[in-house]
Amino acid sequence: MAALAEIRMLQASVGLIIPKAAVSRLVQEITRSLPGHKNAKSFMCTGPALAAIHEALEAYGVKLFERSNLAAIHGKHVTLMTKDVQVVFKIHEE
């Protein structure tokens, strides 16, 4: 029952769910993997740019879970499974 209460609370909130620090670390890790950007100071990201990346990341995640949930419902099961997410990736390949 606590899980449903948490879901309702998150649905009612307007803030972002993923912590800023986690997004910042992810962006740093990705930029360090780019050729020629091994130094942490060689690529800096401004606050508004990081906020835009954060917003886009959350929007993408929410849309992915919405579509995966529809795939789960179509498969006549209640629990979201890995195969539901994989089907969504296959359908929306770019």
Phi, psi and chi 1 to 4 in degrees:
 res  aa     phi    psi   chi1   chi2   chi3   chi4
   1 MET       -  -30.3 -163.5   62.4  162.9      -
   2 ALA   -65.8  -32.2      -      -      -      -
   3 ALA   -64.9  -40.6      -      -      -      -
   4 LEU   -64.9  -39.4  -71.9  176.8      -      -
   5 ALA   -63.7  -40.0      -      -      -      -
   6 GLU   -66.7  -40.2 -176.0  179.5    1.8      -
   7 ILE   -62.8  -45.4  -70.8  170.2      -      -
   8 ARG   -63.0  -38.9  -72.8 -167.6 -177.8  103.9
   9 MET   -64.6  -43.7 -180.0 -166.1   70.1      -
  10 LEU   -68.6  -34.7  -69.5  172.4      -      -
  11 GLN   -66.5  -34.0  -74.5  174.5  -24.0      -
  12 ALA   -79.1  -21.2      -      -      -      -
  13 SER   -77.6  156.4   72.4      -      -      -
  14 VAL  -112.1   -2.9  -67.1      -      -      -
  15 GLY   -81.1  175.7      -      -      -      -
  16 LEU   -86.1  147.2  -61.8  172.6      -      -
  17 ILE   -89.7  -42.0  -62.7  169.7      -      -
  18 ILE   -76.0  131.7  -57.7  170.9      -      -
  19 PRO   -63.8  145.2  -17.6   26.5      -      -
  20 LYS   -59.5  -39.3  -72.2 -178.6 -176.7  179.3
  21 ALA   -61.9  -39.0      -      -      -      -
  22 ALA   -65.5  -41.2      -      -      -      -
  23 VAL   -66.3  -41.6  173.7      -      -      -
  24 SER   -61.3  -44.5  177.9      -      -      -
  25 ARG   -63.3  -39.5  -78.0 -168.0  -56.4  -89.1
  26 LEU   -63.4  -44.8  177.7   64.7      -      -
  27 VAL   -62.9  -42.6  169.4      -      -      -
  28 GLN   -62.3  -42.4  -73.2  175.5    1.8      -
  29 GLU   -63.4  -41.9 -177.2 -179.5  -28.7      -
  30 ILE   -67.2  -43.3  -69.2  170.0      -      -
  31 THR   -67.4  -33.3   54.7      -      -      -
  32 ARG   -67.4  -25.8  -89.5 -168.5 -118.7  112.0
  33 SER   -79.5  -11.6   70.2      -      -      -
  34 LEU   -73.3  144.1  -63.6  172.8      -      -
  35 PRO   -63.4  133.2   -7.9   12.8      -      -
  36 GLY    84.4    5.3      -      -      -      -
  37 HIS  -123.9   40.3  -70.8   73.3      -      -
  38 LYS   -70.2  -29.7  -60.5  -64.1  179.0 -160.1
  39 ASN   -80.1  135.2 -174.0   -7.1      -      -
  40 ALA   -64.1  -28.2      -      -      -      -
  41 LYS   -84.6  -11.2  -61.9  -69.9 -177.6 -170.5
  42 SER   -73.3  -18.7   67.2      -      -      -
  43 PHE  -138.7  109.6 -171.7   89.6      -      -
  44 MET  -109.9  148.8  -62.3  -70.8  -71.8      -
  45 CYS  -121.6  127.9 -166.2      -      -      -
  46 THR   -73.4  163.0   63.7      -      -      -
  47 GLY   -58.2  -50.0      -      -      -      -
  48 PRO   -62.3  -35.1  -24.9   33.7      -      -
  49 ALA   -66.9  -42.1      -      -      -      -
  50 LEU   -64.6  -37.9 -163.3   56.4      -      -
  51 ALA   -64.8  -38.0      -      -      -      -
  52 ALA   -67.3  -41.2      -      -      -      -
  53 ILE   -62.4  -42.5  -67.5  168.6      -      -
  54 HIS   -60.8  -47.2 -166.9  173.0      -      -
  55 GLU   -61.8  -43.8 -172.2   74.4   33.6      -
  56 ALA   -65.6  -39.5      -      -      -      -
  57 LEU   -61.6  -45.2  177.4   67.4      -      -
  58 GLU   -66.8  -41.6  -68.5 -118.6   -5.6      -
  59 ALA   -62.2  -42.0      -      -      -      -
  60 TYR   -63.3  -44.4  177.8   78.7      -      -
  61 GLY   -62.7  -43.2      -      -      -      -
  62 VAL   -63.2  -45.4  167.1      -      -      -
  63 LYS   -63.4  -39.7 -170.6   55.5  102.3  174.3
  64 LEU   -62.3  -44.6  175.6   65.1      -      -
  65 PHE   -69.5  -34.3  -82.2  109.8      -      -
  66 GLU   -62.6  -47.2  -74.5  174.4   -8.6      -
  67 ARG   -67.1  -37.8  -69.5  174.3  176.1  164.7
  68 SER   -65.4  -37.0  -60.9      -      -      -
  69 ASN   -64.6  -38.8 -168.0   39.9      -      -
  70 LEU   -64.2  -37.7  -71.7  174.9      -      -
  71 ALA   -65.3  -37.9      -      -      -      -
  72 ALA   -65.7  -43.0      -      -      -      -
  73 ILE   -63.6  -41.7  -68.5  168.4      -      -
  74 HIS   -62.8  -34.7  179.2   73.0      -      -
  75 GLY   -79.3    4.6      -      -      -      -
  76 LYS    61.5   37.9  -65.1 -174.4  175.8   30.5
  77 HIS  -133.2  154.7   51.1  -90.9      -      -
  78 VAL   -89.2  -36.1  179.4      -      -      -
  79 THR   -84.5  134.4  -53.9      -      -      -
  80 LEU   -71.6  128.0 -169.6   63.9      -      -
  81 MET  -117.5  162.7  -63.1 -177.4 -161.7      -
  82 THR   -56.1  -38.7  -51.9      -      -      -
  83 LYS   -64.5  -28.6   64.7 -177.9 -179.9 -179.7
  84 ASP   -66.5  -43.1  -59.9  -39.2      -      -
  85 VAL   -66.6  -39.5  178.5      -      -      -
  86 GLN   -64.1  -37.9  -69.8  169.4  -13.8      -
  87 VAL   -63.5  -42.7  164.5      -      -      -
  88 VAL   -63.0  -42.0  171.1      -      -      -
  89 PHE   -61.5  -41.8  -83.2  136.9      -      -
  90 LYS   -64.3  -42.3  -80.8  -76.4 -168.8 -163.9
  91 ILE   -67.2  -39.2  -68.6  172.2      -      -
  92 HIS  -103.5   29.5  -64.8  -74.0      -      -
  93 GLU   -62.6  142.0  -86.9 -176.7  -10.5      -
  94 GLU  -117.7      -  -66.4 -179.1   20.4      -
